[in-house]
Amino acid sequence: MTADIEQARQAIARCSALRQQAKVEAVLRGEFHSWLRRIFPEQADERWIDHYGEGAEALTKIATGAGTDANRFIDNLIGSTTIEYEADLRNKAKFDEGYRQVREHAAGLIRKGVPVSQVRGVLSDTVEWCPSSEHLAQVAA
């Protein structure tokens, strides 16, 4: 993957401005997605970008405390990497809610048979990116 750093800087500036304006998660996600082909313009990058777009709102099942299953939608699922977006991770309540969702999504992937070593969870507001894979072993327990 070769990135156009100037396009990446412009995307970060745009997403930062939208986050500062308190735009909703869907606006931030859409803006970020709109920049991917400019940031990664090479033919070799198209497959990953296609997977990113096609993995939007992917369905997974989780176990509830009551012993039943519930459906959840992953903001983006690329292979076995789940990405959950929130509007602004500087807000602790939004961070905590997003992190809870990443854990649910990761648990759902593990329940589907994806090896724990291949599952990755990422929490983002398009400006901040928080990988949570170091905590996935706890989710599987």
N, C-alpha and C positions, 0 to 999 in steps of 0.2 A: 504494500500500500504506500503510495506516494501522495502526500497531501500538498495542496496549494495553501501555504501558510497565510497568505494575505486574505484569501477567501475565508479561512478559518477565523482569522481575527475579526473580519467583518461580521461573520455569523455570531461570534461571541458578543461583539458590541451590540448587535441588534437584539439578541436574546437577553442580554443584560438590561437593555433599555426597556424591553417588554416586561421583564420580571420586576423592574423598578416601578413600572406603571401599574403593577398588581394585576396584570392580565391573567386570565385563567389558564389552567394546565393545557387545555386543548390548543390554545393559541400558541403557547410556547413550543409544544410538540410539533405542531404544523410548521412553524417557522424553522425549527431545527431541521426537520426533514427536508424542507425546501432547499436547504443549503448543501446537502450531502453530495450531490453530483457535481457541484462546483468545487467543493473542497477536495473530493476524490474523483477527478475526471478520467482516470485511466480505465480502459476496457476491463482490466483485471479486477477492478473494484466494483463493477456493476452487479456481480452476483450477490455480494454482501449487501449492497444498497437495496437490491430487489428483495432479499430476505428480510431486511429491516422493514420495508414497506408492507410486504405481504404478511409479516408477523404481527401487525397491529391488531389489538383487541383479541388476541389468541385465547381460546377457552381452556381452562384447566379445572380440575375437580380437587377440592380440599376436604379433609375430614373436619367435622365440627366437634365441639366439646360434648355434644349430645350423642355422638356416635353415628351421625348421618353424614352424607356427602352434600357439598354445596358447590355450585358453579361460581367461578371467579374469572374475570377477564384480565389478562396481562396486557399492559399498554403496548409493549413490543416484545416479541419472542424471536430471537435469532438463534436457531439451533437449540442449544440448551442454556442460553443466556437470556434471563428475564430482565427487562428494564421497566421500572416503574417511575413514572413522572409525577411530580407534585409541582404546584405553582411557585413555591419559594421555600427552599430548604433552610433558609435562615430562620424561618418560623418553626419553633420546636414542635408544636403540635402537628404541623404538616410533615415534618421530618419523621416523627414517631409513627404517624399513620402510614406514610409511605414505606417505612422500614418494616412495619408489620405486614404490609401487603407483599413486599419482596419475600419475606419469610414464608408466607402462605403459598406464593407462587412456586418458590423453590421446593417446598414440601410436596406440592402437587406434581412437579416434575419427577421428584424422587419416587413418589408413589406410583407413577407411570412406568417406572423401571429405569429411568436415566441414572447412571452411576453418579454418586455424590461427587466424585472427582471431576465430573464433566459439567456439573451445574454451577452457574455463576449468577449472582444477583447484583443488580446495579440500581441505585436510587439516584434520580437526577431531577433538576429543575431546568435543564439545558445549559446551565452555567456551572453549577456544582455537580460533580460526579462522584458518587460514593459506592465503591465496590463493597459487597458484603459477603464475598465467598468464604472468608475466614470463619464465619459463623454458621455456615451451612451444616457442618457436622452436628451441631446442636439441634438443628431443625429435624434432621433425620432420626434423631433419638426418640 
